[in-house]
Amino acid sequence: MDIPILLIQTVLLRPYVFIFLIVFLVAANRLLGSKRTIFFFLITWVTAFLCEFSSTRTGVPFGWYFYTGATVGQELYLADVPFMDSLSFTFLLFASYCLTLLFLLPQEENKESGKTWRLPVLVFDLQHRTSWPVIGLTALLFAFIDIVIDPVALRGDRWFLGQIYGYPEAGTYFGVPLANFVGWAIVGLIAMGAYRAVDRRLSSVHSTLSEATPLERRQGSSIVTRNILFGCGLYYGVLMFNLAVTFWIGEALLGIVGILIYLPITVLACFRLGGRLAASLPTLPGDPLARS
């Protein structure tokens, strides 16, 4: 079957994936600009696809698993990997990045007038957004969301996903091997490490204002925080979608575990927005790429 037809069928079969993808593209463009958004998408998608291709043949990095091929002819596959599966990594990593920025970016005083409650003004400069703590926490939150996603996806025969994959041996966490979550963290580190290099390259010492991100041009306003919260909303949108499906198929224990995992994270995020939790990323003197 022709690839364009299979791609259309994929969109019709997995509309929720492409809704999340569109939200990602809009949010990323507002936060990063079009050039960085394209690089972020391509780096993440290629990394995810290669890792999935490798893991289904060598067990690295996710551990051994297989795609059943149950939807071959109904949606687009690349090799034996469903296109929509590796595509999902792009918006999940970006959403994890935004939640990390909310936690770790330093903030300035909000000088906007006429408001009794003000959002913190996050400093979206190169030095902080490409720091290794940001890269590491992004990879961790990326792996965390799969703790909710993978077990319910594994039960896809009980909802509209379908039984598209499985493990040779049932894992210890609701049937999912722990190696899978380690693999997600590895993918996050590789993709974010590569994007970090691109971001810093684009913001080299010879960069001009026209090459700055949209938010770098608008520092000192809560618009910075609002655009980062757009990405955080994507993170929680995916989370709530998967939790809703979890309870819908009758997996109450799995759903409760997911809620308990994210309860402290959500509380800390609320504290951060309320000004009760300060970021601790230091300013590193002498960085030639730091924002002046």
C-alpha positions as CSV (number, residue, x, y, z in Angstrom):
1,M,0.0,0.0,0.0
2,D,1.2,3.5,-0.8
3,I,2.9,5.4,2.0
4,P,0.6,8.5,1.7
5,I,-2.5,6.3,2.1
6,L,-1.0,4.5,5.1
7,L,-0.1,7.9,6.7
8,I,-3.7,9.1,6.3
9,Q,-4.9,5.9,7.8
10,T,-2.5,6.3,10.7
11,V,-3.9,9.8,11.4
12,L,-7.4,8.4,11.3
13,L,-6.5,5.4,13.5
14,R,-4.5,7.4,16.1
15,P,-6.0,10.9,16.1
16,Y,-5.0,11.5,19.7
17,V,-1.3,11.1,18.8
18,F,-1.5,13.7,16.2
19,I,-3.5,16.1,18.4
20,F,-0.6,15.9,20.9
21,L,1.9,16.4,18.1
22,I,0.2,19.5,16.9
23,V,0.1,21.0,20.4
24,F,3.8,20.2,20.7
25,L,4.6,21.9,17.4
26,V,2.7,25.0,18.4
27,A,4.1,25.1,21.9
28,A,7.7,24.4,20.7
29,N,7.5,27.1,18.1
30,R,6.4,29.7,20.7
31,L,9.2,28.6,23.1
32,L,12.1,27.7,20.8
33,G,11.3,29.3,17.5
34,S,10.9,27.4,14.2
35,K,14.5,26.4,13.6
36,R,15.1,24.9,17.0
37,T,11.7,23.2,16.9
38,I,12.6,21.4,13.7
39,F,16.0,20.3,15.2
40,F,14.3,19.1,18.4
41,F,11.7,17.1,16.4
42,L,14.2,15.5,14.1
43,I,16.8,14.7,16.7
44,T,14.3,13.1,19.0
45,W,12.4,11.2,16.3
46,V,15.6,9.7,14.8
47,T,17.0,8.8,18.2
48,A,13.8,7.1,19.2
49,F,13.4,5.2,15.9
50,L,17.0,3.9,15.9
51,C,16.7,2.8,19.6
52,E,13.4,1.0,18.9
53,F,14.8,-0.6,15.8
54,S,17.8,-1.7,17.8
55,S,15.9,-2.9,20.8
56,T,13.5,-5.2,18.8
57,R,16.7,-6.9,17.4
58,T,19.3,-6.7,20.1
59,G,17.4,-5.7,23.3
60,V,19.3,-2.4,23.6
61,P,18.4,0.0,25.1
62,F,14.8,-0.9,26.2
63,G,15.3,-4.6,26.7
64,W,13.7,-7.2,24.5
65,Y,10.3,-6.6,23.1
66,F,8.5,-7.1,19.8
67,Y,5.8,-5.5,17.7
68,T,3.0,-7.9,16.9
69,G,2.2,-6.5,13.4
70,A,-1.5,-6.6,14.3
71,T,-2.1,-3.2,12.5
72,V,0.1,-3.8,9.5
73,G,-1.9,-2.5,6.5
74,Q,-3.9,-0.2,8.8
75,E,-1.2,2.2,9.7
76,L,2.3,3.2,8.6
77,Y,5.3,1.0,9.8
78,L,9.0,1.8,9.2
79,A,10.7,-1.5,9.3
80,D,8.8,-3.3,12.1
81,V,8.2,-0.1,14.1
82,P,4.8,1.7,14.0
83,F,5.4,5.3,12.8
84,M,3.2,6.8,15.4
85,D,5.1,5.0,18.2
86,S,8.5,6.7,17.6
87,L,6.7,9.9,16.7
88,S,5.2,10.0,20.3
89,F,8.7,10.4,21.8
90,T,9.0,13.9,20.3
91,F,6.1,15.5,22.1
92,L,6.8,13.6,25.3
93,L,10.4,14.7,25.5
94,F,9.5,18.3,24.8
95,A,6.8,18.2,27.5
96,S,9.3,16.8,29.9
97,Y,11.7,19.5,29.0
98,C,9.1,22.2,29.8
99,L,8.3,20.7,33.1
100,T,12.0,20.6,34.0
101,L,12.3,24.3,33.0
102,L,9.5,25.2,35.3
103,F,11.4,23.5,38.2
104,L,14.9,24.6,37.5
105,L,15.1,27.9,35.7
106,P,16.0,30.8,37.9
107,Q,13.5,33.7,38.1
108,E,13.4,37.4,38.1
109,E,11.2,39.8,40.0
110,N,7.8,40.1,38.3
111,K,7.3,43.8,37.9
112,E,3.9,43.6,36.1
113,S,1.4,45.9,37.7
114,G,-2.3,45.5,38.4
115,K,-2.2,41.9,39.4
116,T,-2.6,40.5,43.0
117,W,-1.0,37.2,42.0
118,R,1.8,37.1,39.5
119,L,3.4,34.2,37.7
120,P,7.1,33.9,38.4
121,V,9.3,35.3,35.6
122,L,11.5,32.4,34.5
123,V,14.9,33.3,32.9
124,F,15.0,31.4,29.7
125,D,18.6,32.0,28.8
126,L,21.0,29.6,27.0
127,Q,23.3,29.0,30.0
128,H,20.5,27.6,32.2
129,R,18.3,25.9,29.6
130,T,21.2,23.9,28.4
131,S,22.7,23.0,31.8
132,W,23.3,19.4,32.6
133,P,20.9,19.4,35.6
134,V,18.2,20.4,33.1
135,I,19.2,17.7,30.7
136,G,19.3,15.1,33.5
137,L,15.9,16.0,35.0
138,T,14.3,16.1,31.6
139,A,15.4,12.5,30.9
140,L,14.1,11.5,34.4
141,L,10.7,13.0,33.9
142,F,10.6,11.5,30.4
143,A,11.1,8.1,31.8
144,F,8.6,8.8,34.6
145,I,5.7,9.5,32.3
146,D,6.3,6.1,30.6
147,I,5.7,4.5,34.0
148,V,2.1,5.5,33.4
149,I,2.0,5.1,29.6
150,D,3.7,1.7,29.0
151,P,1.5,-0.5,31.3
152,V,-1.7,0.8,29.8
153,A,-0.3,0.6,26.3
154,L,0.6,-3.1,27.0
155,R,-3.1,-3.7,27.6
156,G,-4.0,-2.1,24.3
157,D,-6.2,-5.0,23.3
158,R,-8.7,-3.7,25.9
159,W,-9.0,-0.2,24.4
160,F,-8.6,1.4,21.0
161,L,-4.8,1.2,20.8
162,G,-4.8,-2.5,20.0
163,Q,-2.3,-5.1,21.0
164,I,0.6,-3.7,19.0
165,Y,3.5,-5.0,21.1
166,G,4.6,-7.3,23.8
167,Y,7.5,-8.6,25.9
168,P,8.9,-12.2,25.6
169,E,8.7,-12.4,29.4
170,A,6.4,-10.4,31.7
171,G,8.2,-7.6,33.6
172,T,8.0,-6.8,37.3
173,Y,6.0,-3.6,37.0
174,F,2.5,-4.4,35.8
175,G,4.1,-6.6,33.1
176,V,6.7,-4.1,32.0
177,P,10.4,-4.9,32.5
178,L,12.3,-2.3,34.4
179,A,14.9,-2.2,31.6
180,N,12.3,-0.4,29.5
181,F,12.3,2.6,31.8
182,V,16.0,2.7,31.8
183,G,15.9,2.7,28.0
184,W,13.6,5.7,28.0
185,A,16.0,7.6,30.2
186,I,18.8,6.8,27.9
187,V,16.9,8.0,24.8
188,G,16.1,11.2,26.7
189,L,19.7,11.8,27.6
190,I,20.9,11.1,24.0
191,A,18.3,13.3,22.4
192,M,18.6,16.1,24.9
193,G,22.4,16.0,24.7
194,A,22.3,16.3,21.0
195,Y,19.8,19.1,21.1
196,R,21.9,20.9,23.7
197,A,24.8,20.9,21.2
198,V,22.6,22.3,18.5
199,D,21.0,24.9,20.7
200,R,24.4,26.1,21.8
201,R,25.7,26.1,18.3
202,L,22.8,28.2,17.1
203,S,23.5,30.6,20.0
204,S,27.2,30.8,19.4
205,V,29.2,33.9,20.4
206,H,28.6,35.3,16.9
207,S,24.8,35.0,17.1
208,T,22.6,38.0,16.5
209,L,19.2,39.0,18.1
210,S,17.4,37.5,15.0
211,E,18.8,34.1,16.0
212,A,17.6,34.3,19.6
213,T,14.6,32.3,20.7
214,P,11.2,34.1,20.9
215,L,11.4,34.1,24.7
216,E,14.9,35.4,24.8
217,R,13.6,38.5,23.1
218,R,10.9,38.9,25.7
219,Q,12.7,38.3,29.0
220,G,11.4,40.2,32.1
221,S,7.7,39.3,31.5
222,S,5.5,36.4,32.6
223,I,5.0,35.5,28.9
224,V,8.2,33.4,29.4
225,T,6.4,31.4,32.1
226,R,3.1,31.2,30.2
227,N,4.8,29.7,27.2
228,I,6.7,27.1,29.3
229,L,3.4,26.3,31.0
230,F,2.0,25.6,27.6
231,G,4.4,22.7,27.3
232,C,3.7,21.6,30.9
233,G,0.0,21.5,30.0
234,L,1.0,19.1,27.2
235,Y,2.8,16.9,29.7
236,Y,-0.3,16.7,32.0
237,G,-2.6,16.3,29.0
238,V,-0.8,13.1,28.0
239,L,-0.7,12.0,31.6
240,M,-4.4,12.6,32.2
241,F,-5.3,10.9,28.9
242,N,-3.4,7.7,30.0
243,L,-4.8,7.8,33.5
244,A,-8.3,8.1,32.2
245,V,-7.8,5.1,29.9
246,T,-6.3,3.2,32.8
247,F,-9.4,3.6,34.9
248,W,-11.7,3.1,32.0
249,I,-10.3,-0.4,31.3
250,G,-10.7,-1.3,35.0
251,E,-7.0,-1.1,36.1
252,A,-7.7,0.8,39.3
253,L,-4.5,-0.2,41.1
254,L,-2.4,0.9,38.2
255,G,-4.2,4.2,38.0
256,I,-3.8,4.8,41.7
257,V,-0.1,4.1,41.5
258,G,0.2,6.6,38.7
259,I,-1.6,9.3,40.7
260,L,0.6,8.6,43.7
261,I,3.7,8.9,41.6
262,Y,2.7,12.3,40.2
263,L,1.1,13.8,43.3
264,P,4.3,15.1,44.9
265,I,5.6,16.3,41.4
266,T,2.3,18.2,41.0
267,V,2.5,19.7,44.5
268,L,6.0,20.9,43.9
269,A,5.0,22.4,40.6
270,C,2.2,24.3,42.3
271,F,4.7,25.5,45.0
272,R,7.0,26.7,42.2
273,L,4.2,28.7,40.5
274,G,3.2,30.1,43.9
275,G,6.7,31.4,44.6
276,R,7.3,28.9,47.4
277,L,9.9,26.9,45.7
278,A,13.0,28.5,44.4
279,A,15.3,27.1,41.7
280,S,18.9,26.5,42.6
281,L,20.7,26.5,39.2
282,P,23.8,28.7,39.7
283,T,25.0,31.3,37.3
284,L,28.3,30.0,35.9
285,P,30.7,32.9,35.3
286,G,32.9,32.9,32.2
287,D,30.5,30.9,30.0
288,P,31.0,32.4,26.5
289,L,27.4,31.5,25.6
290,A,25.8,32.8,28.7
291,R,23.2,35.5,28.4
292,S,24.6,38.9,29.2
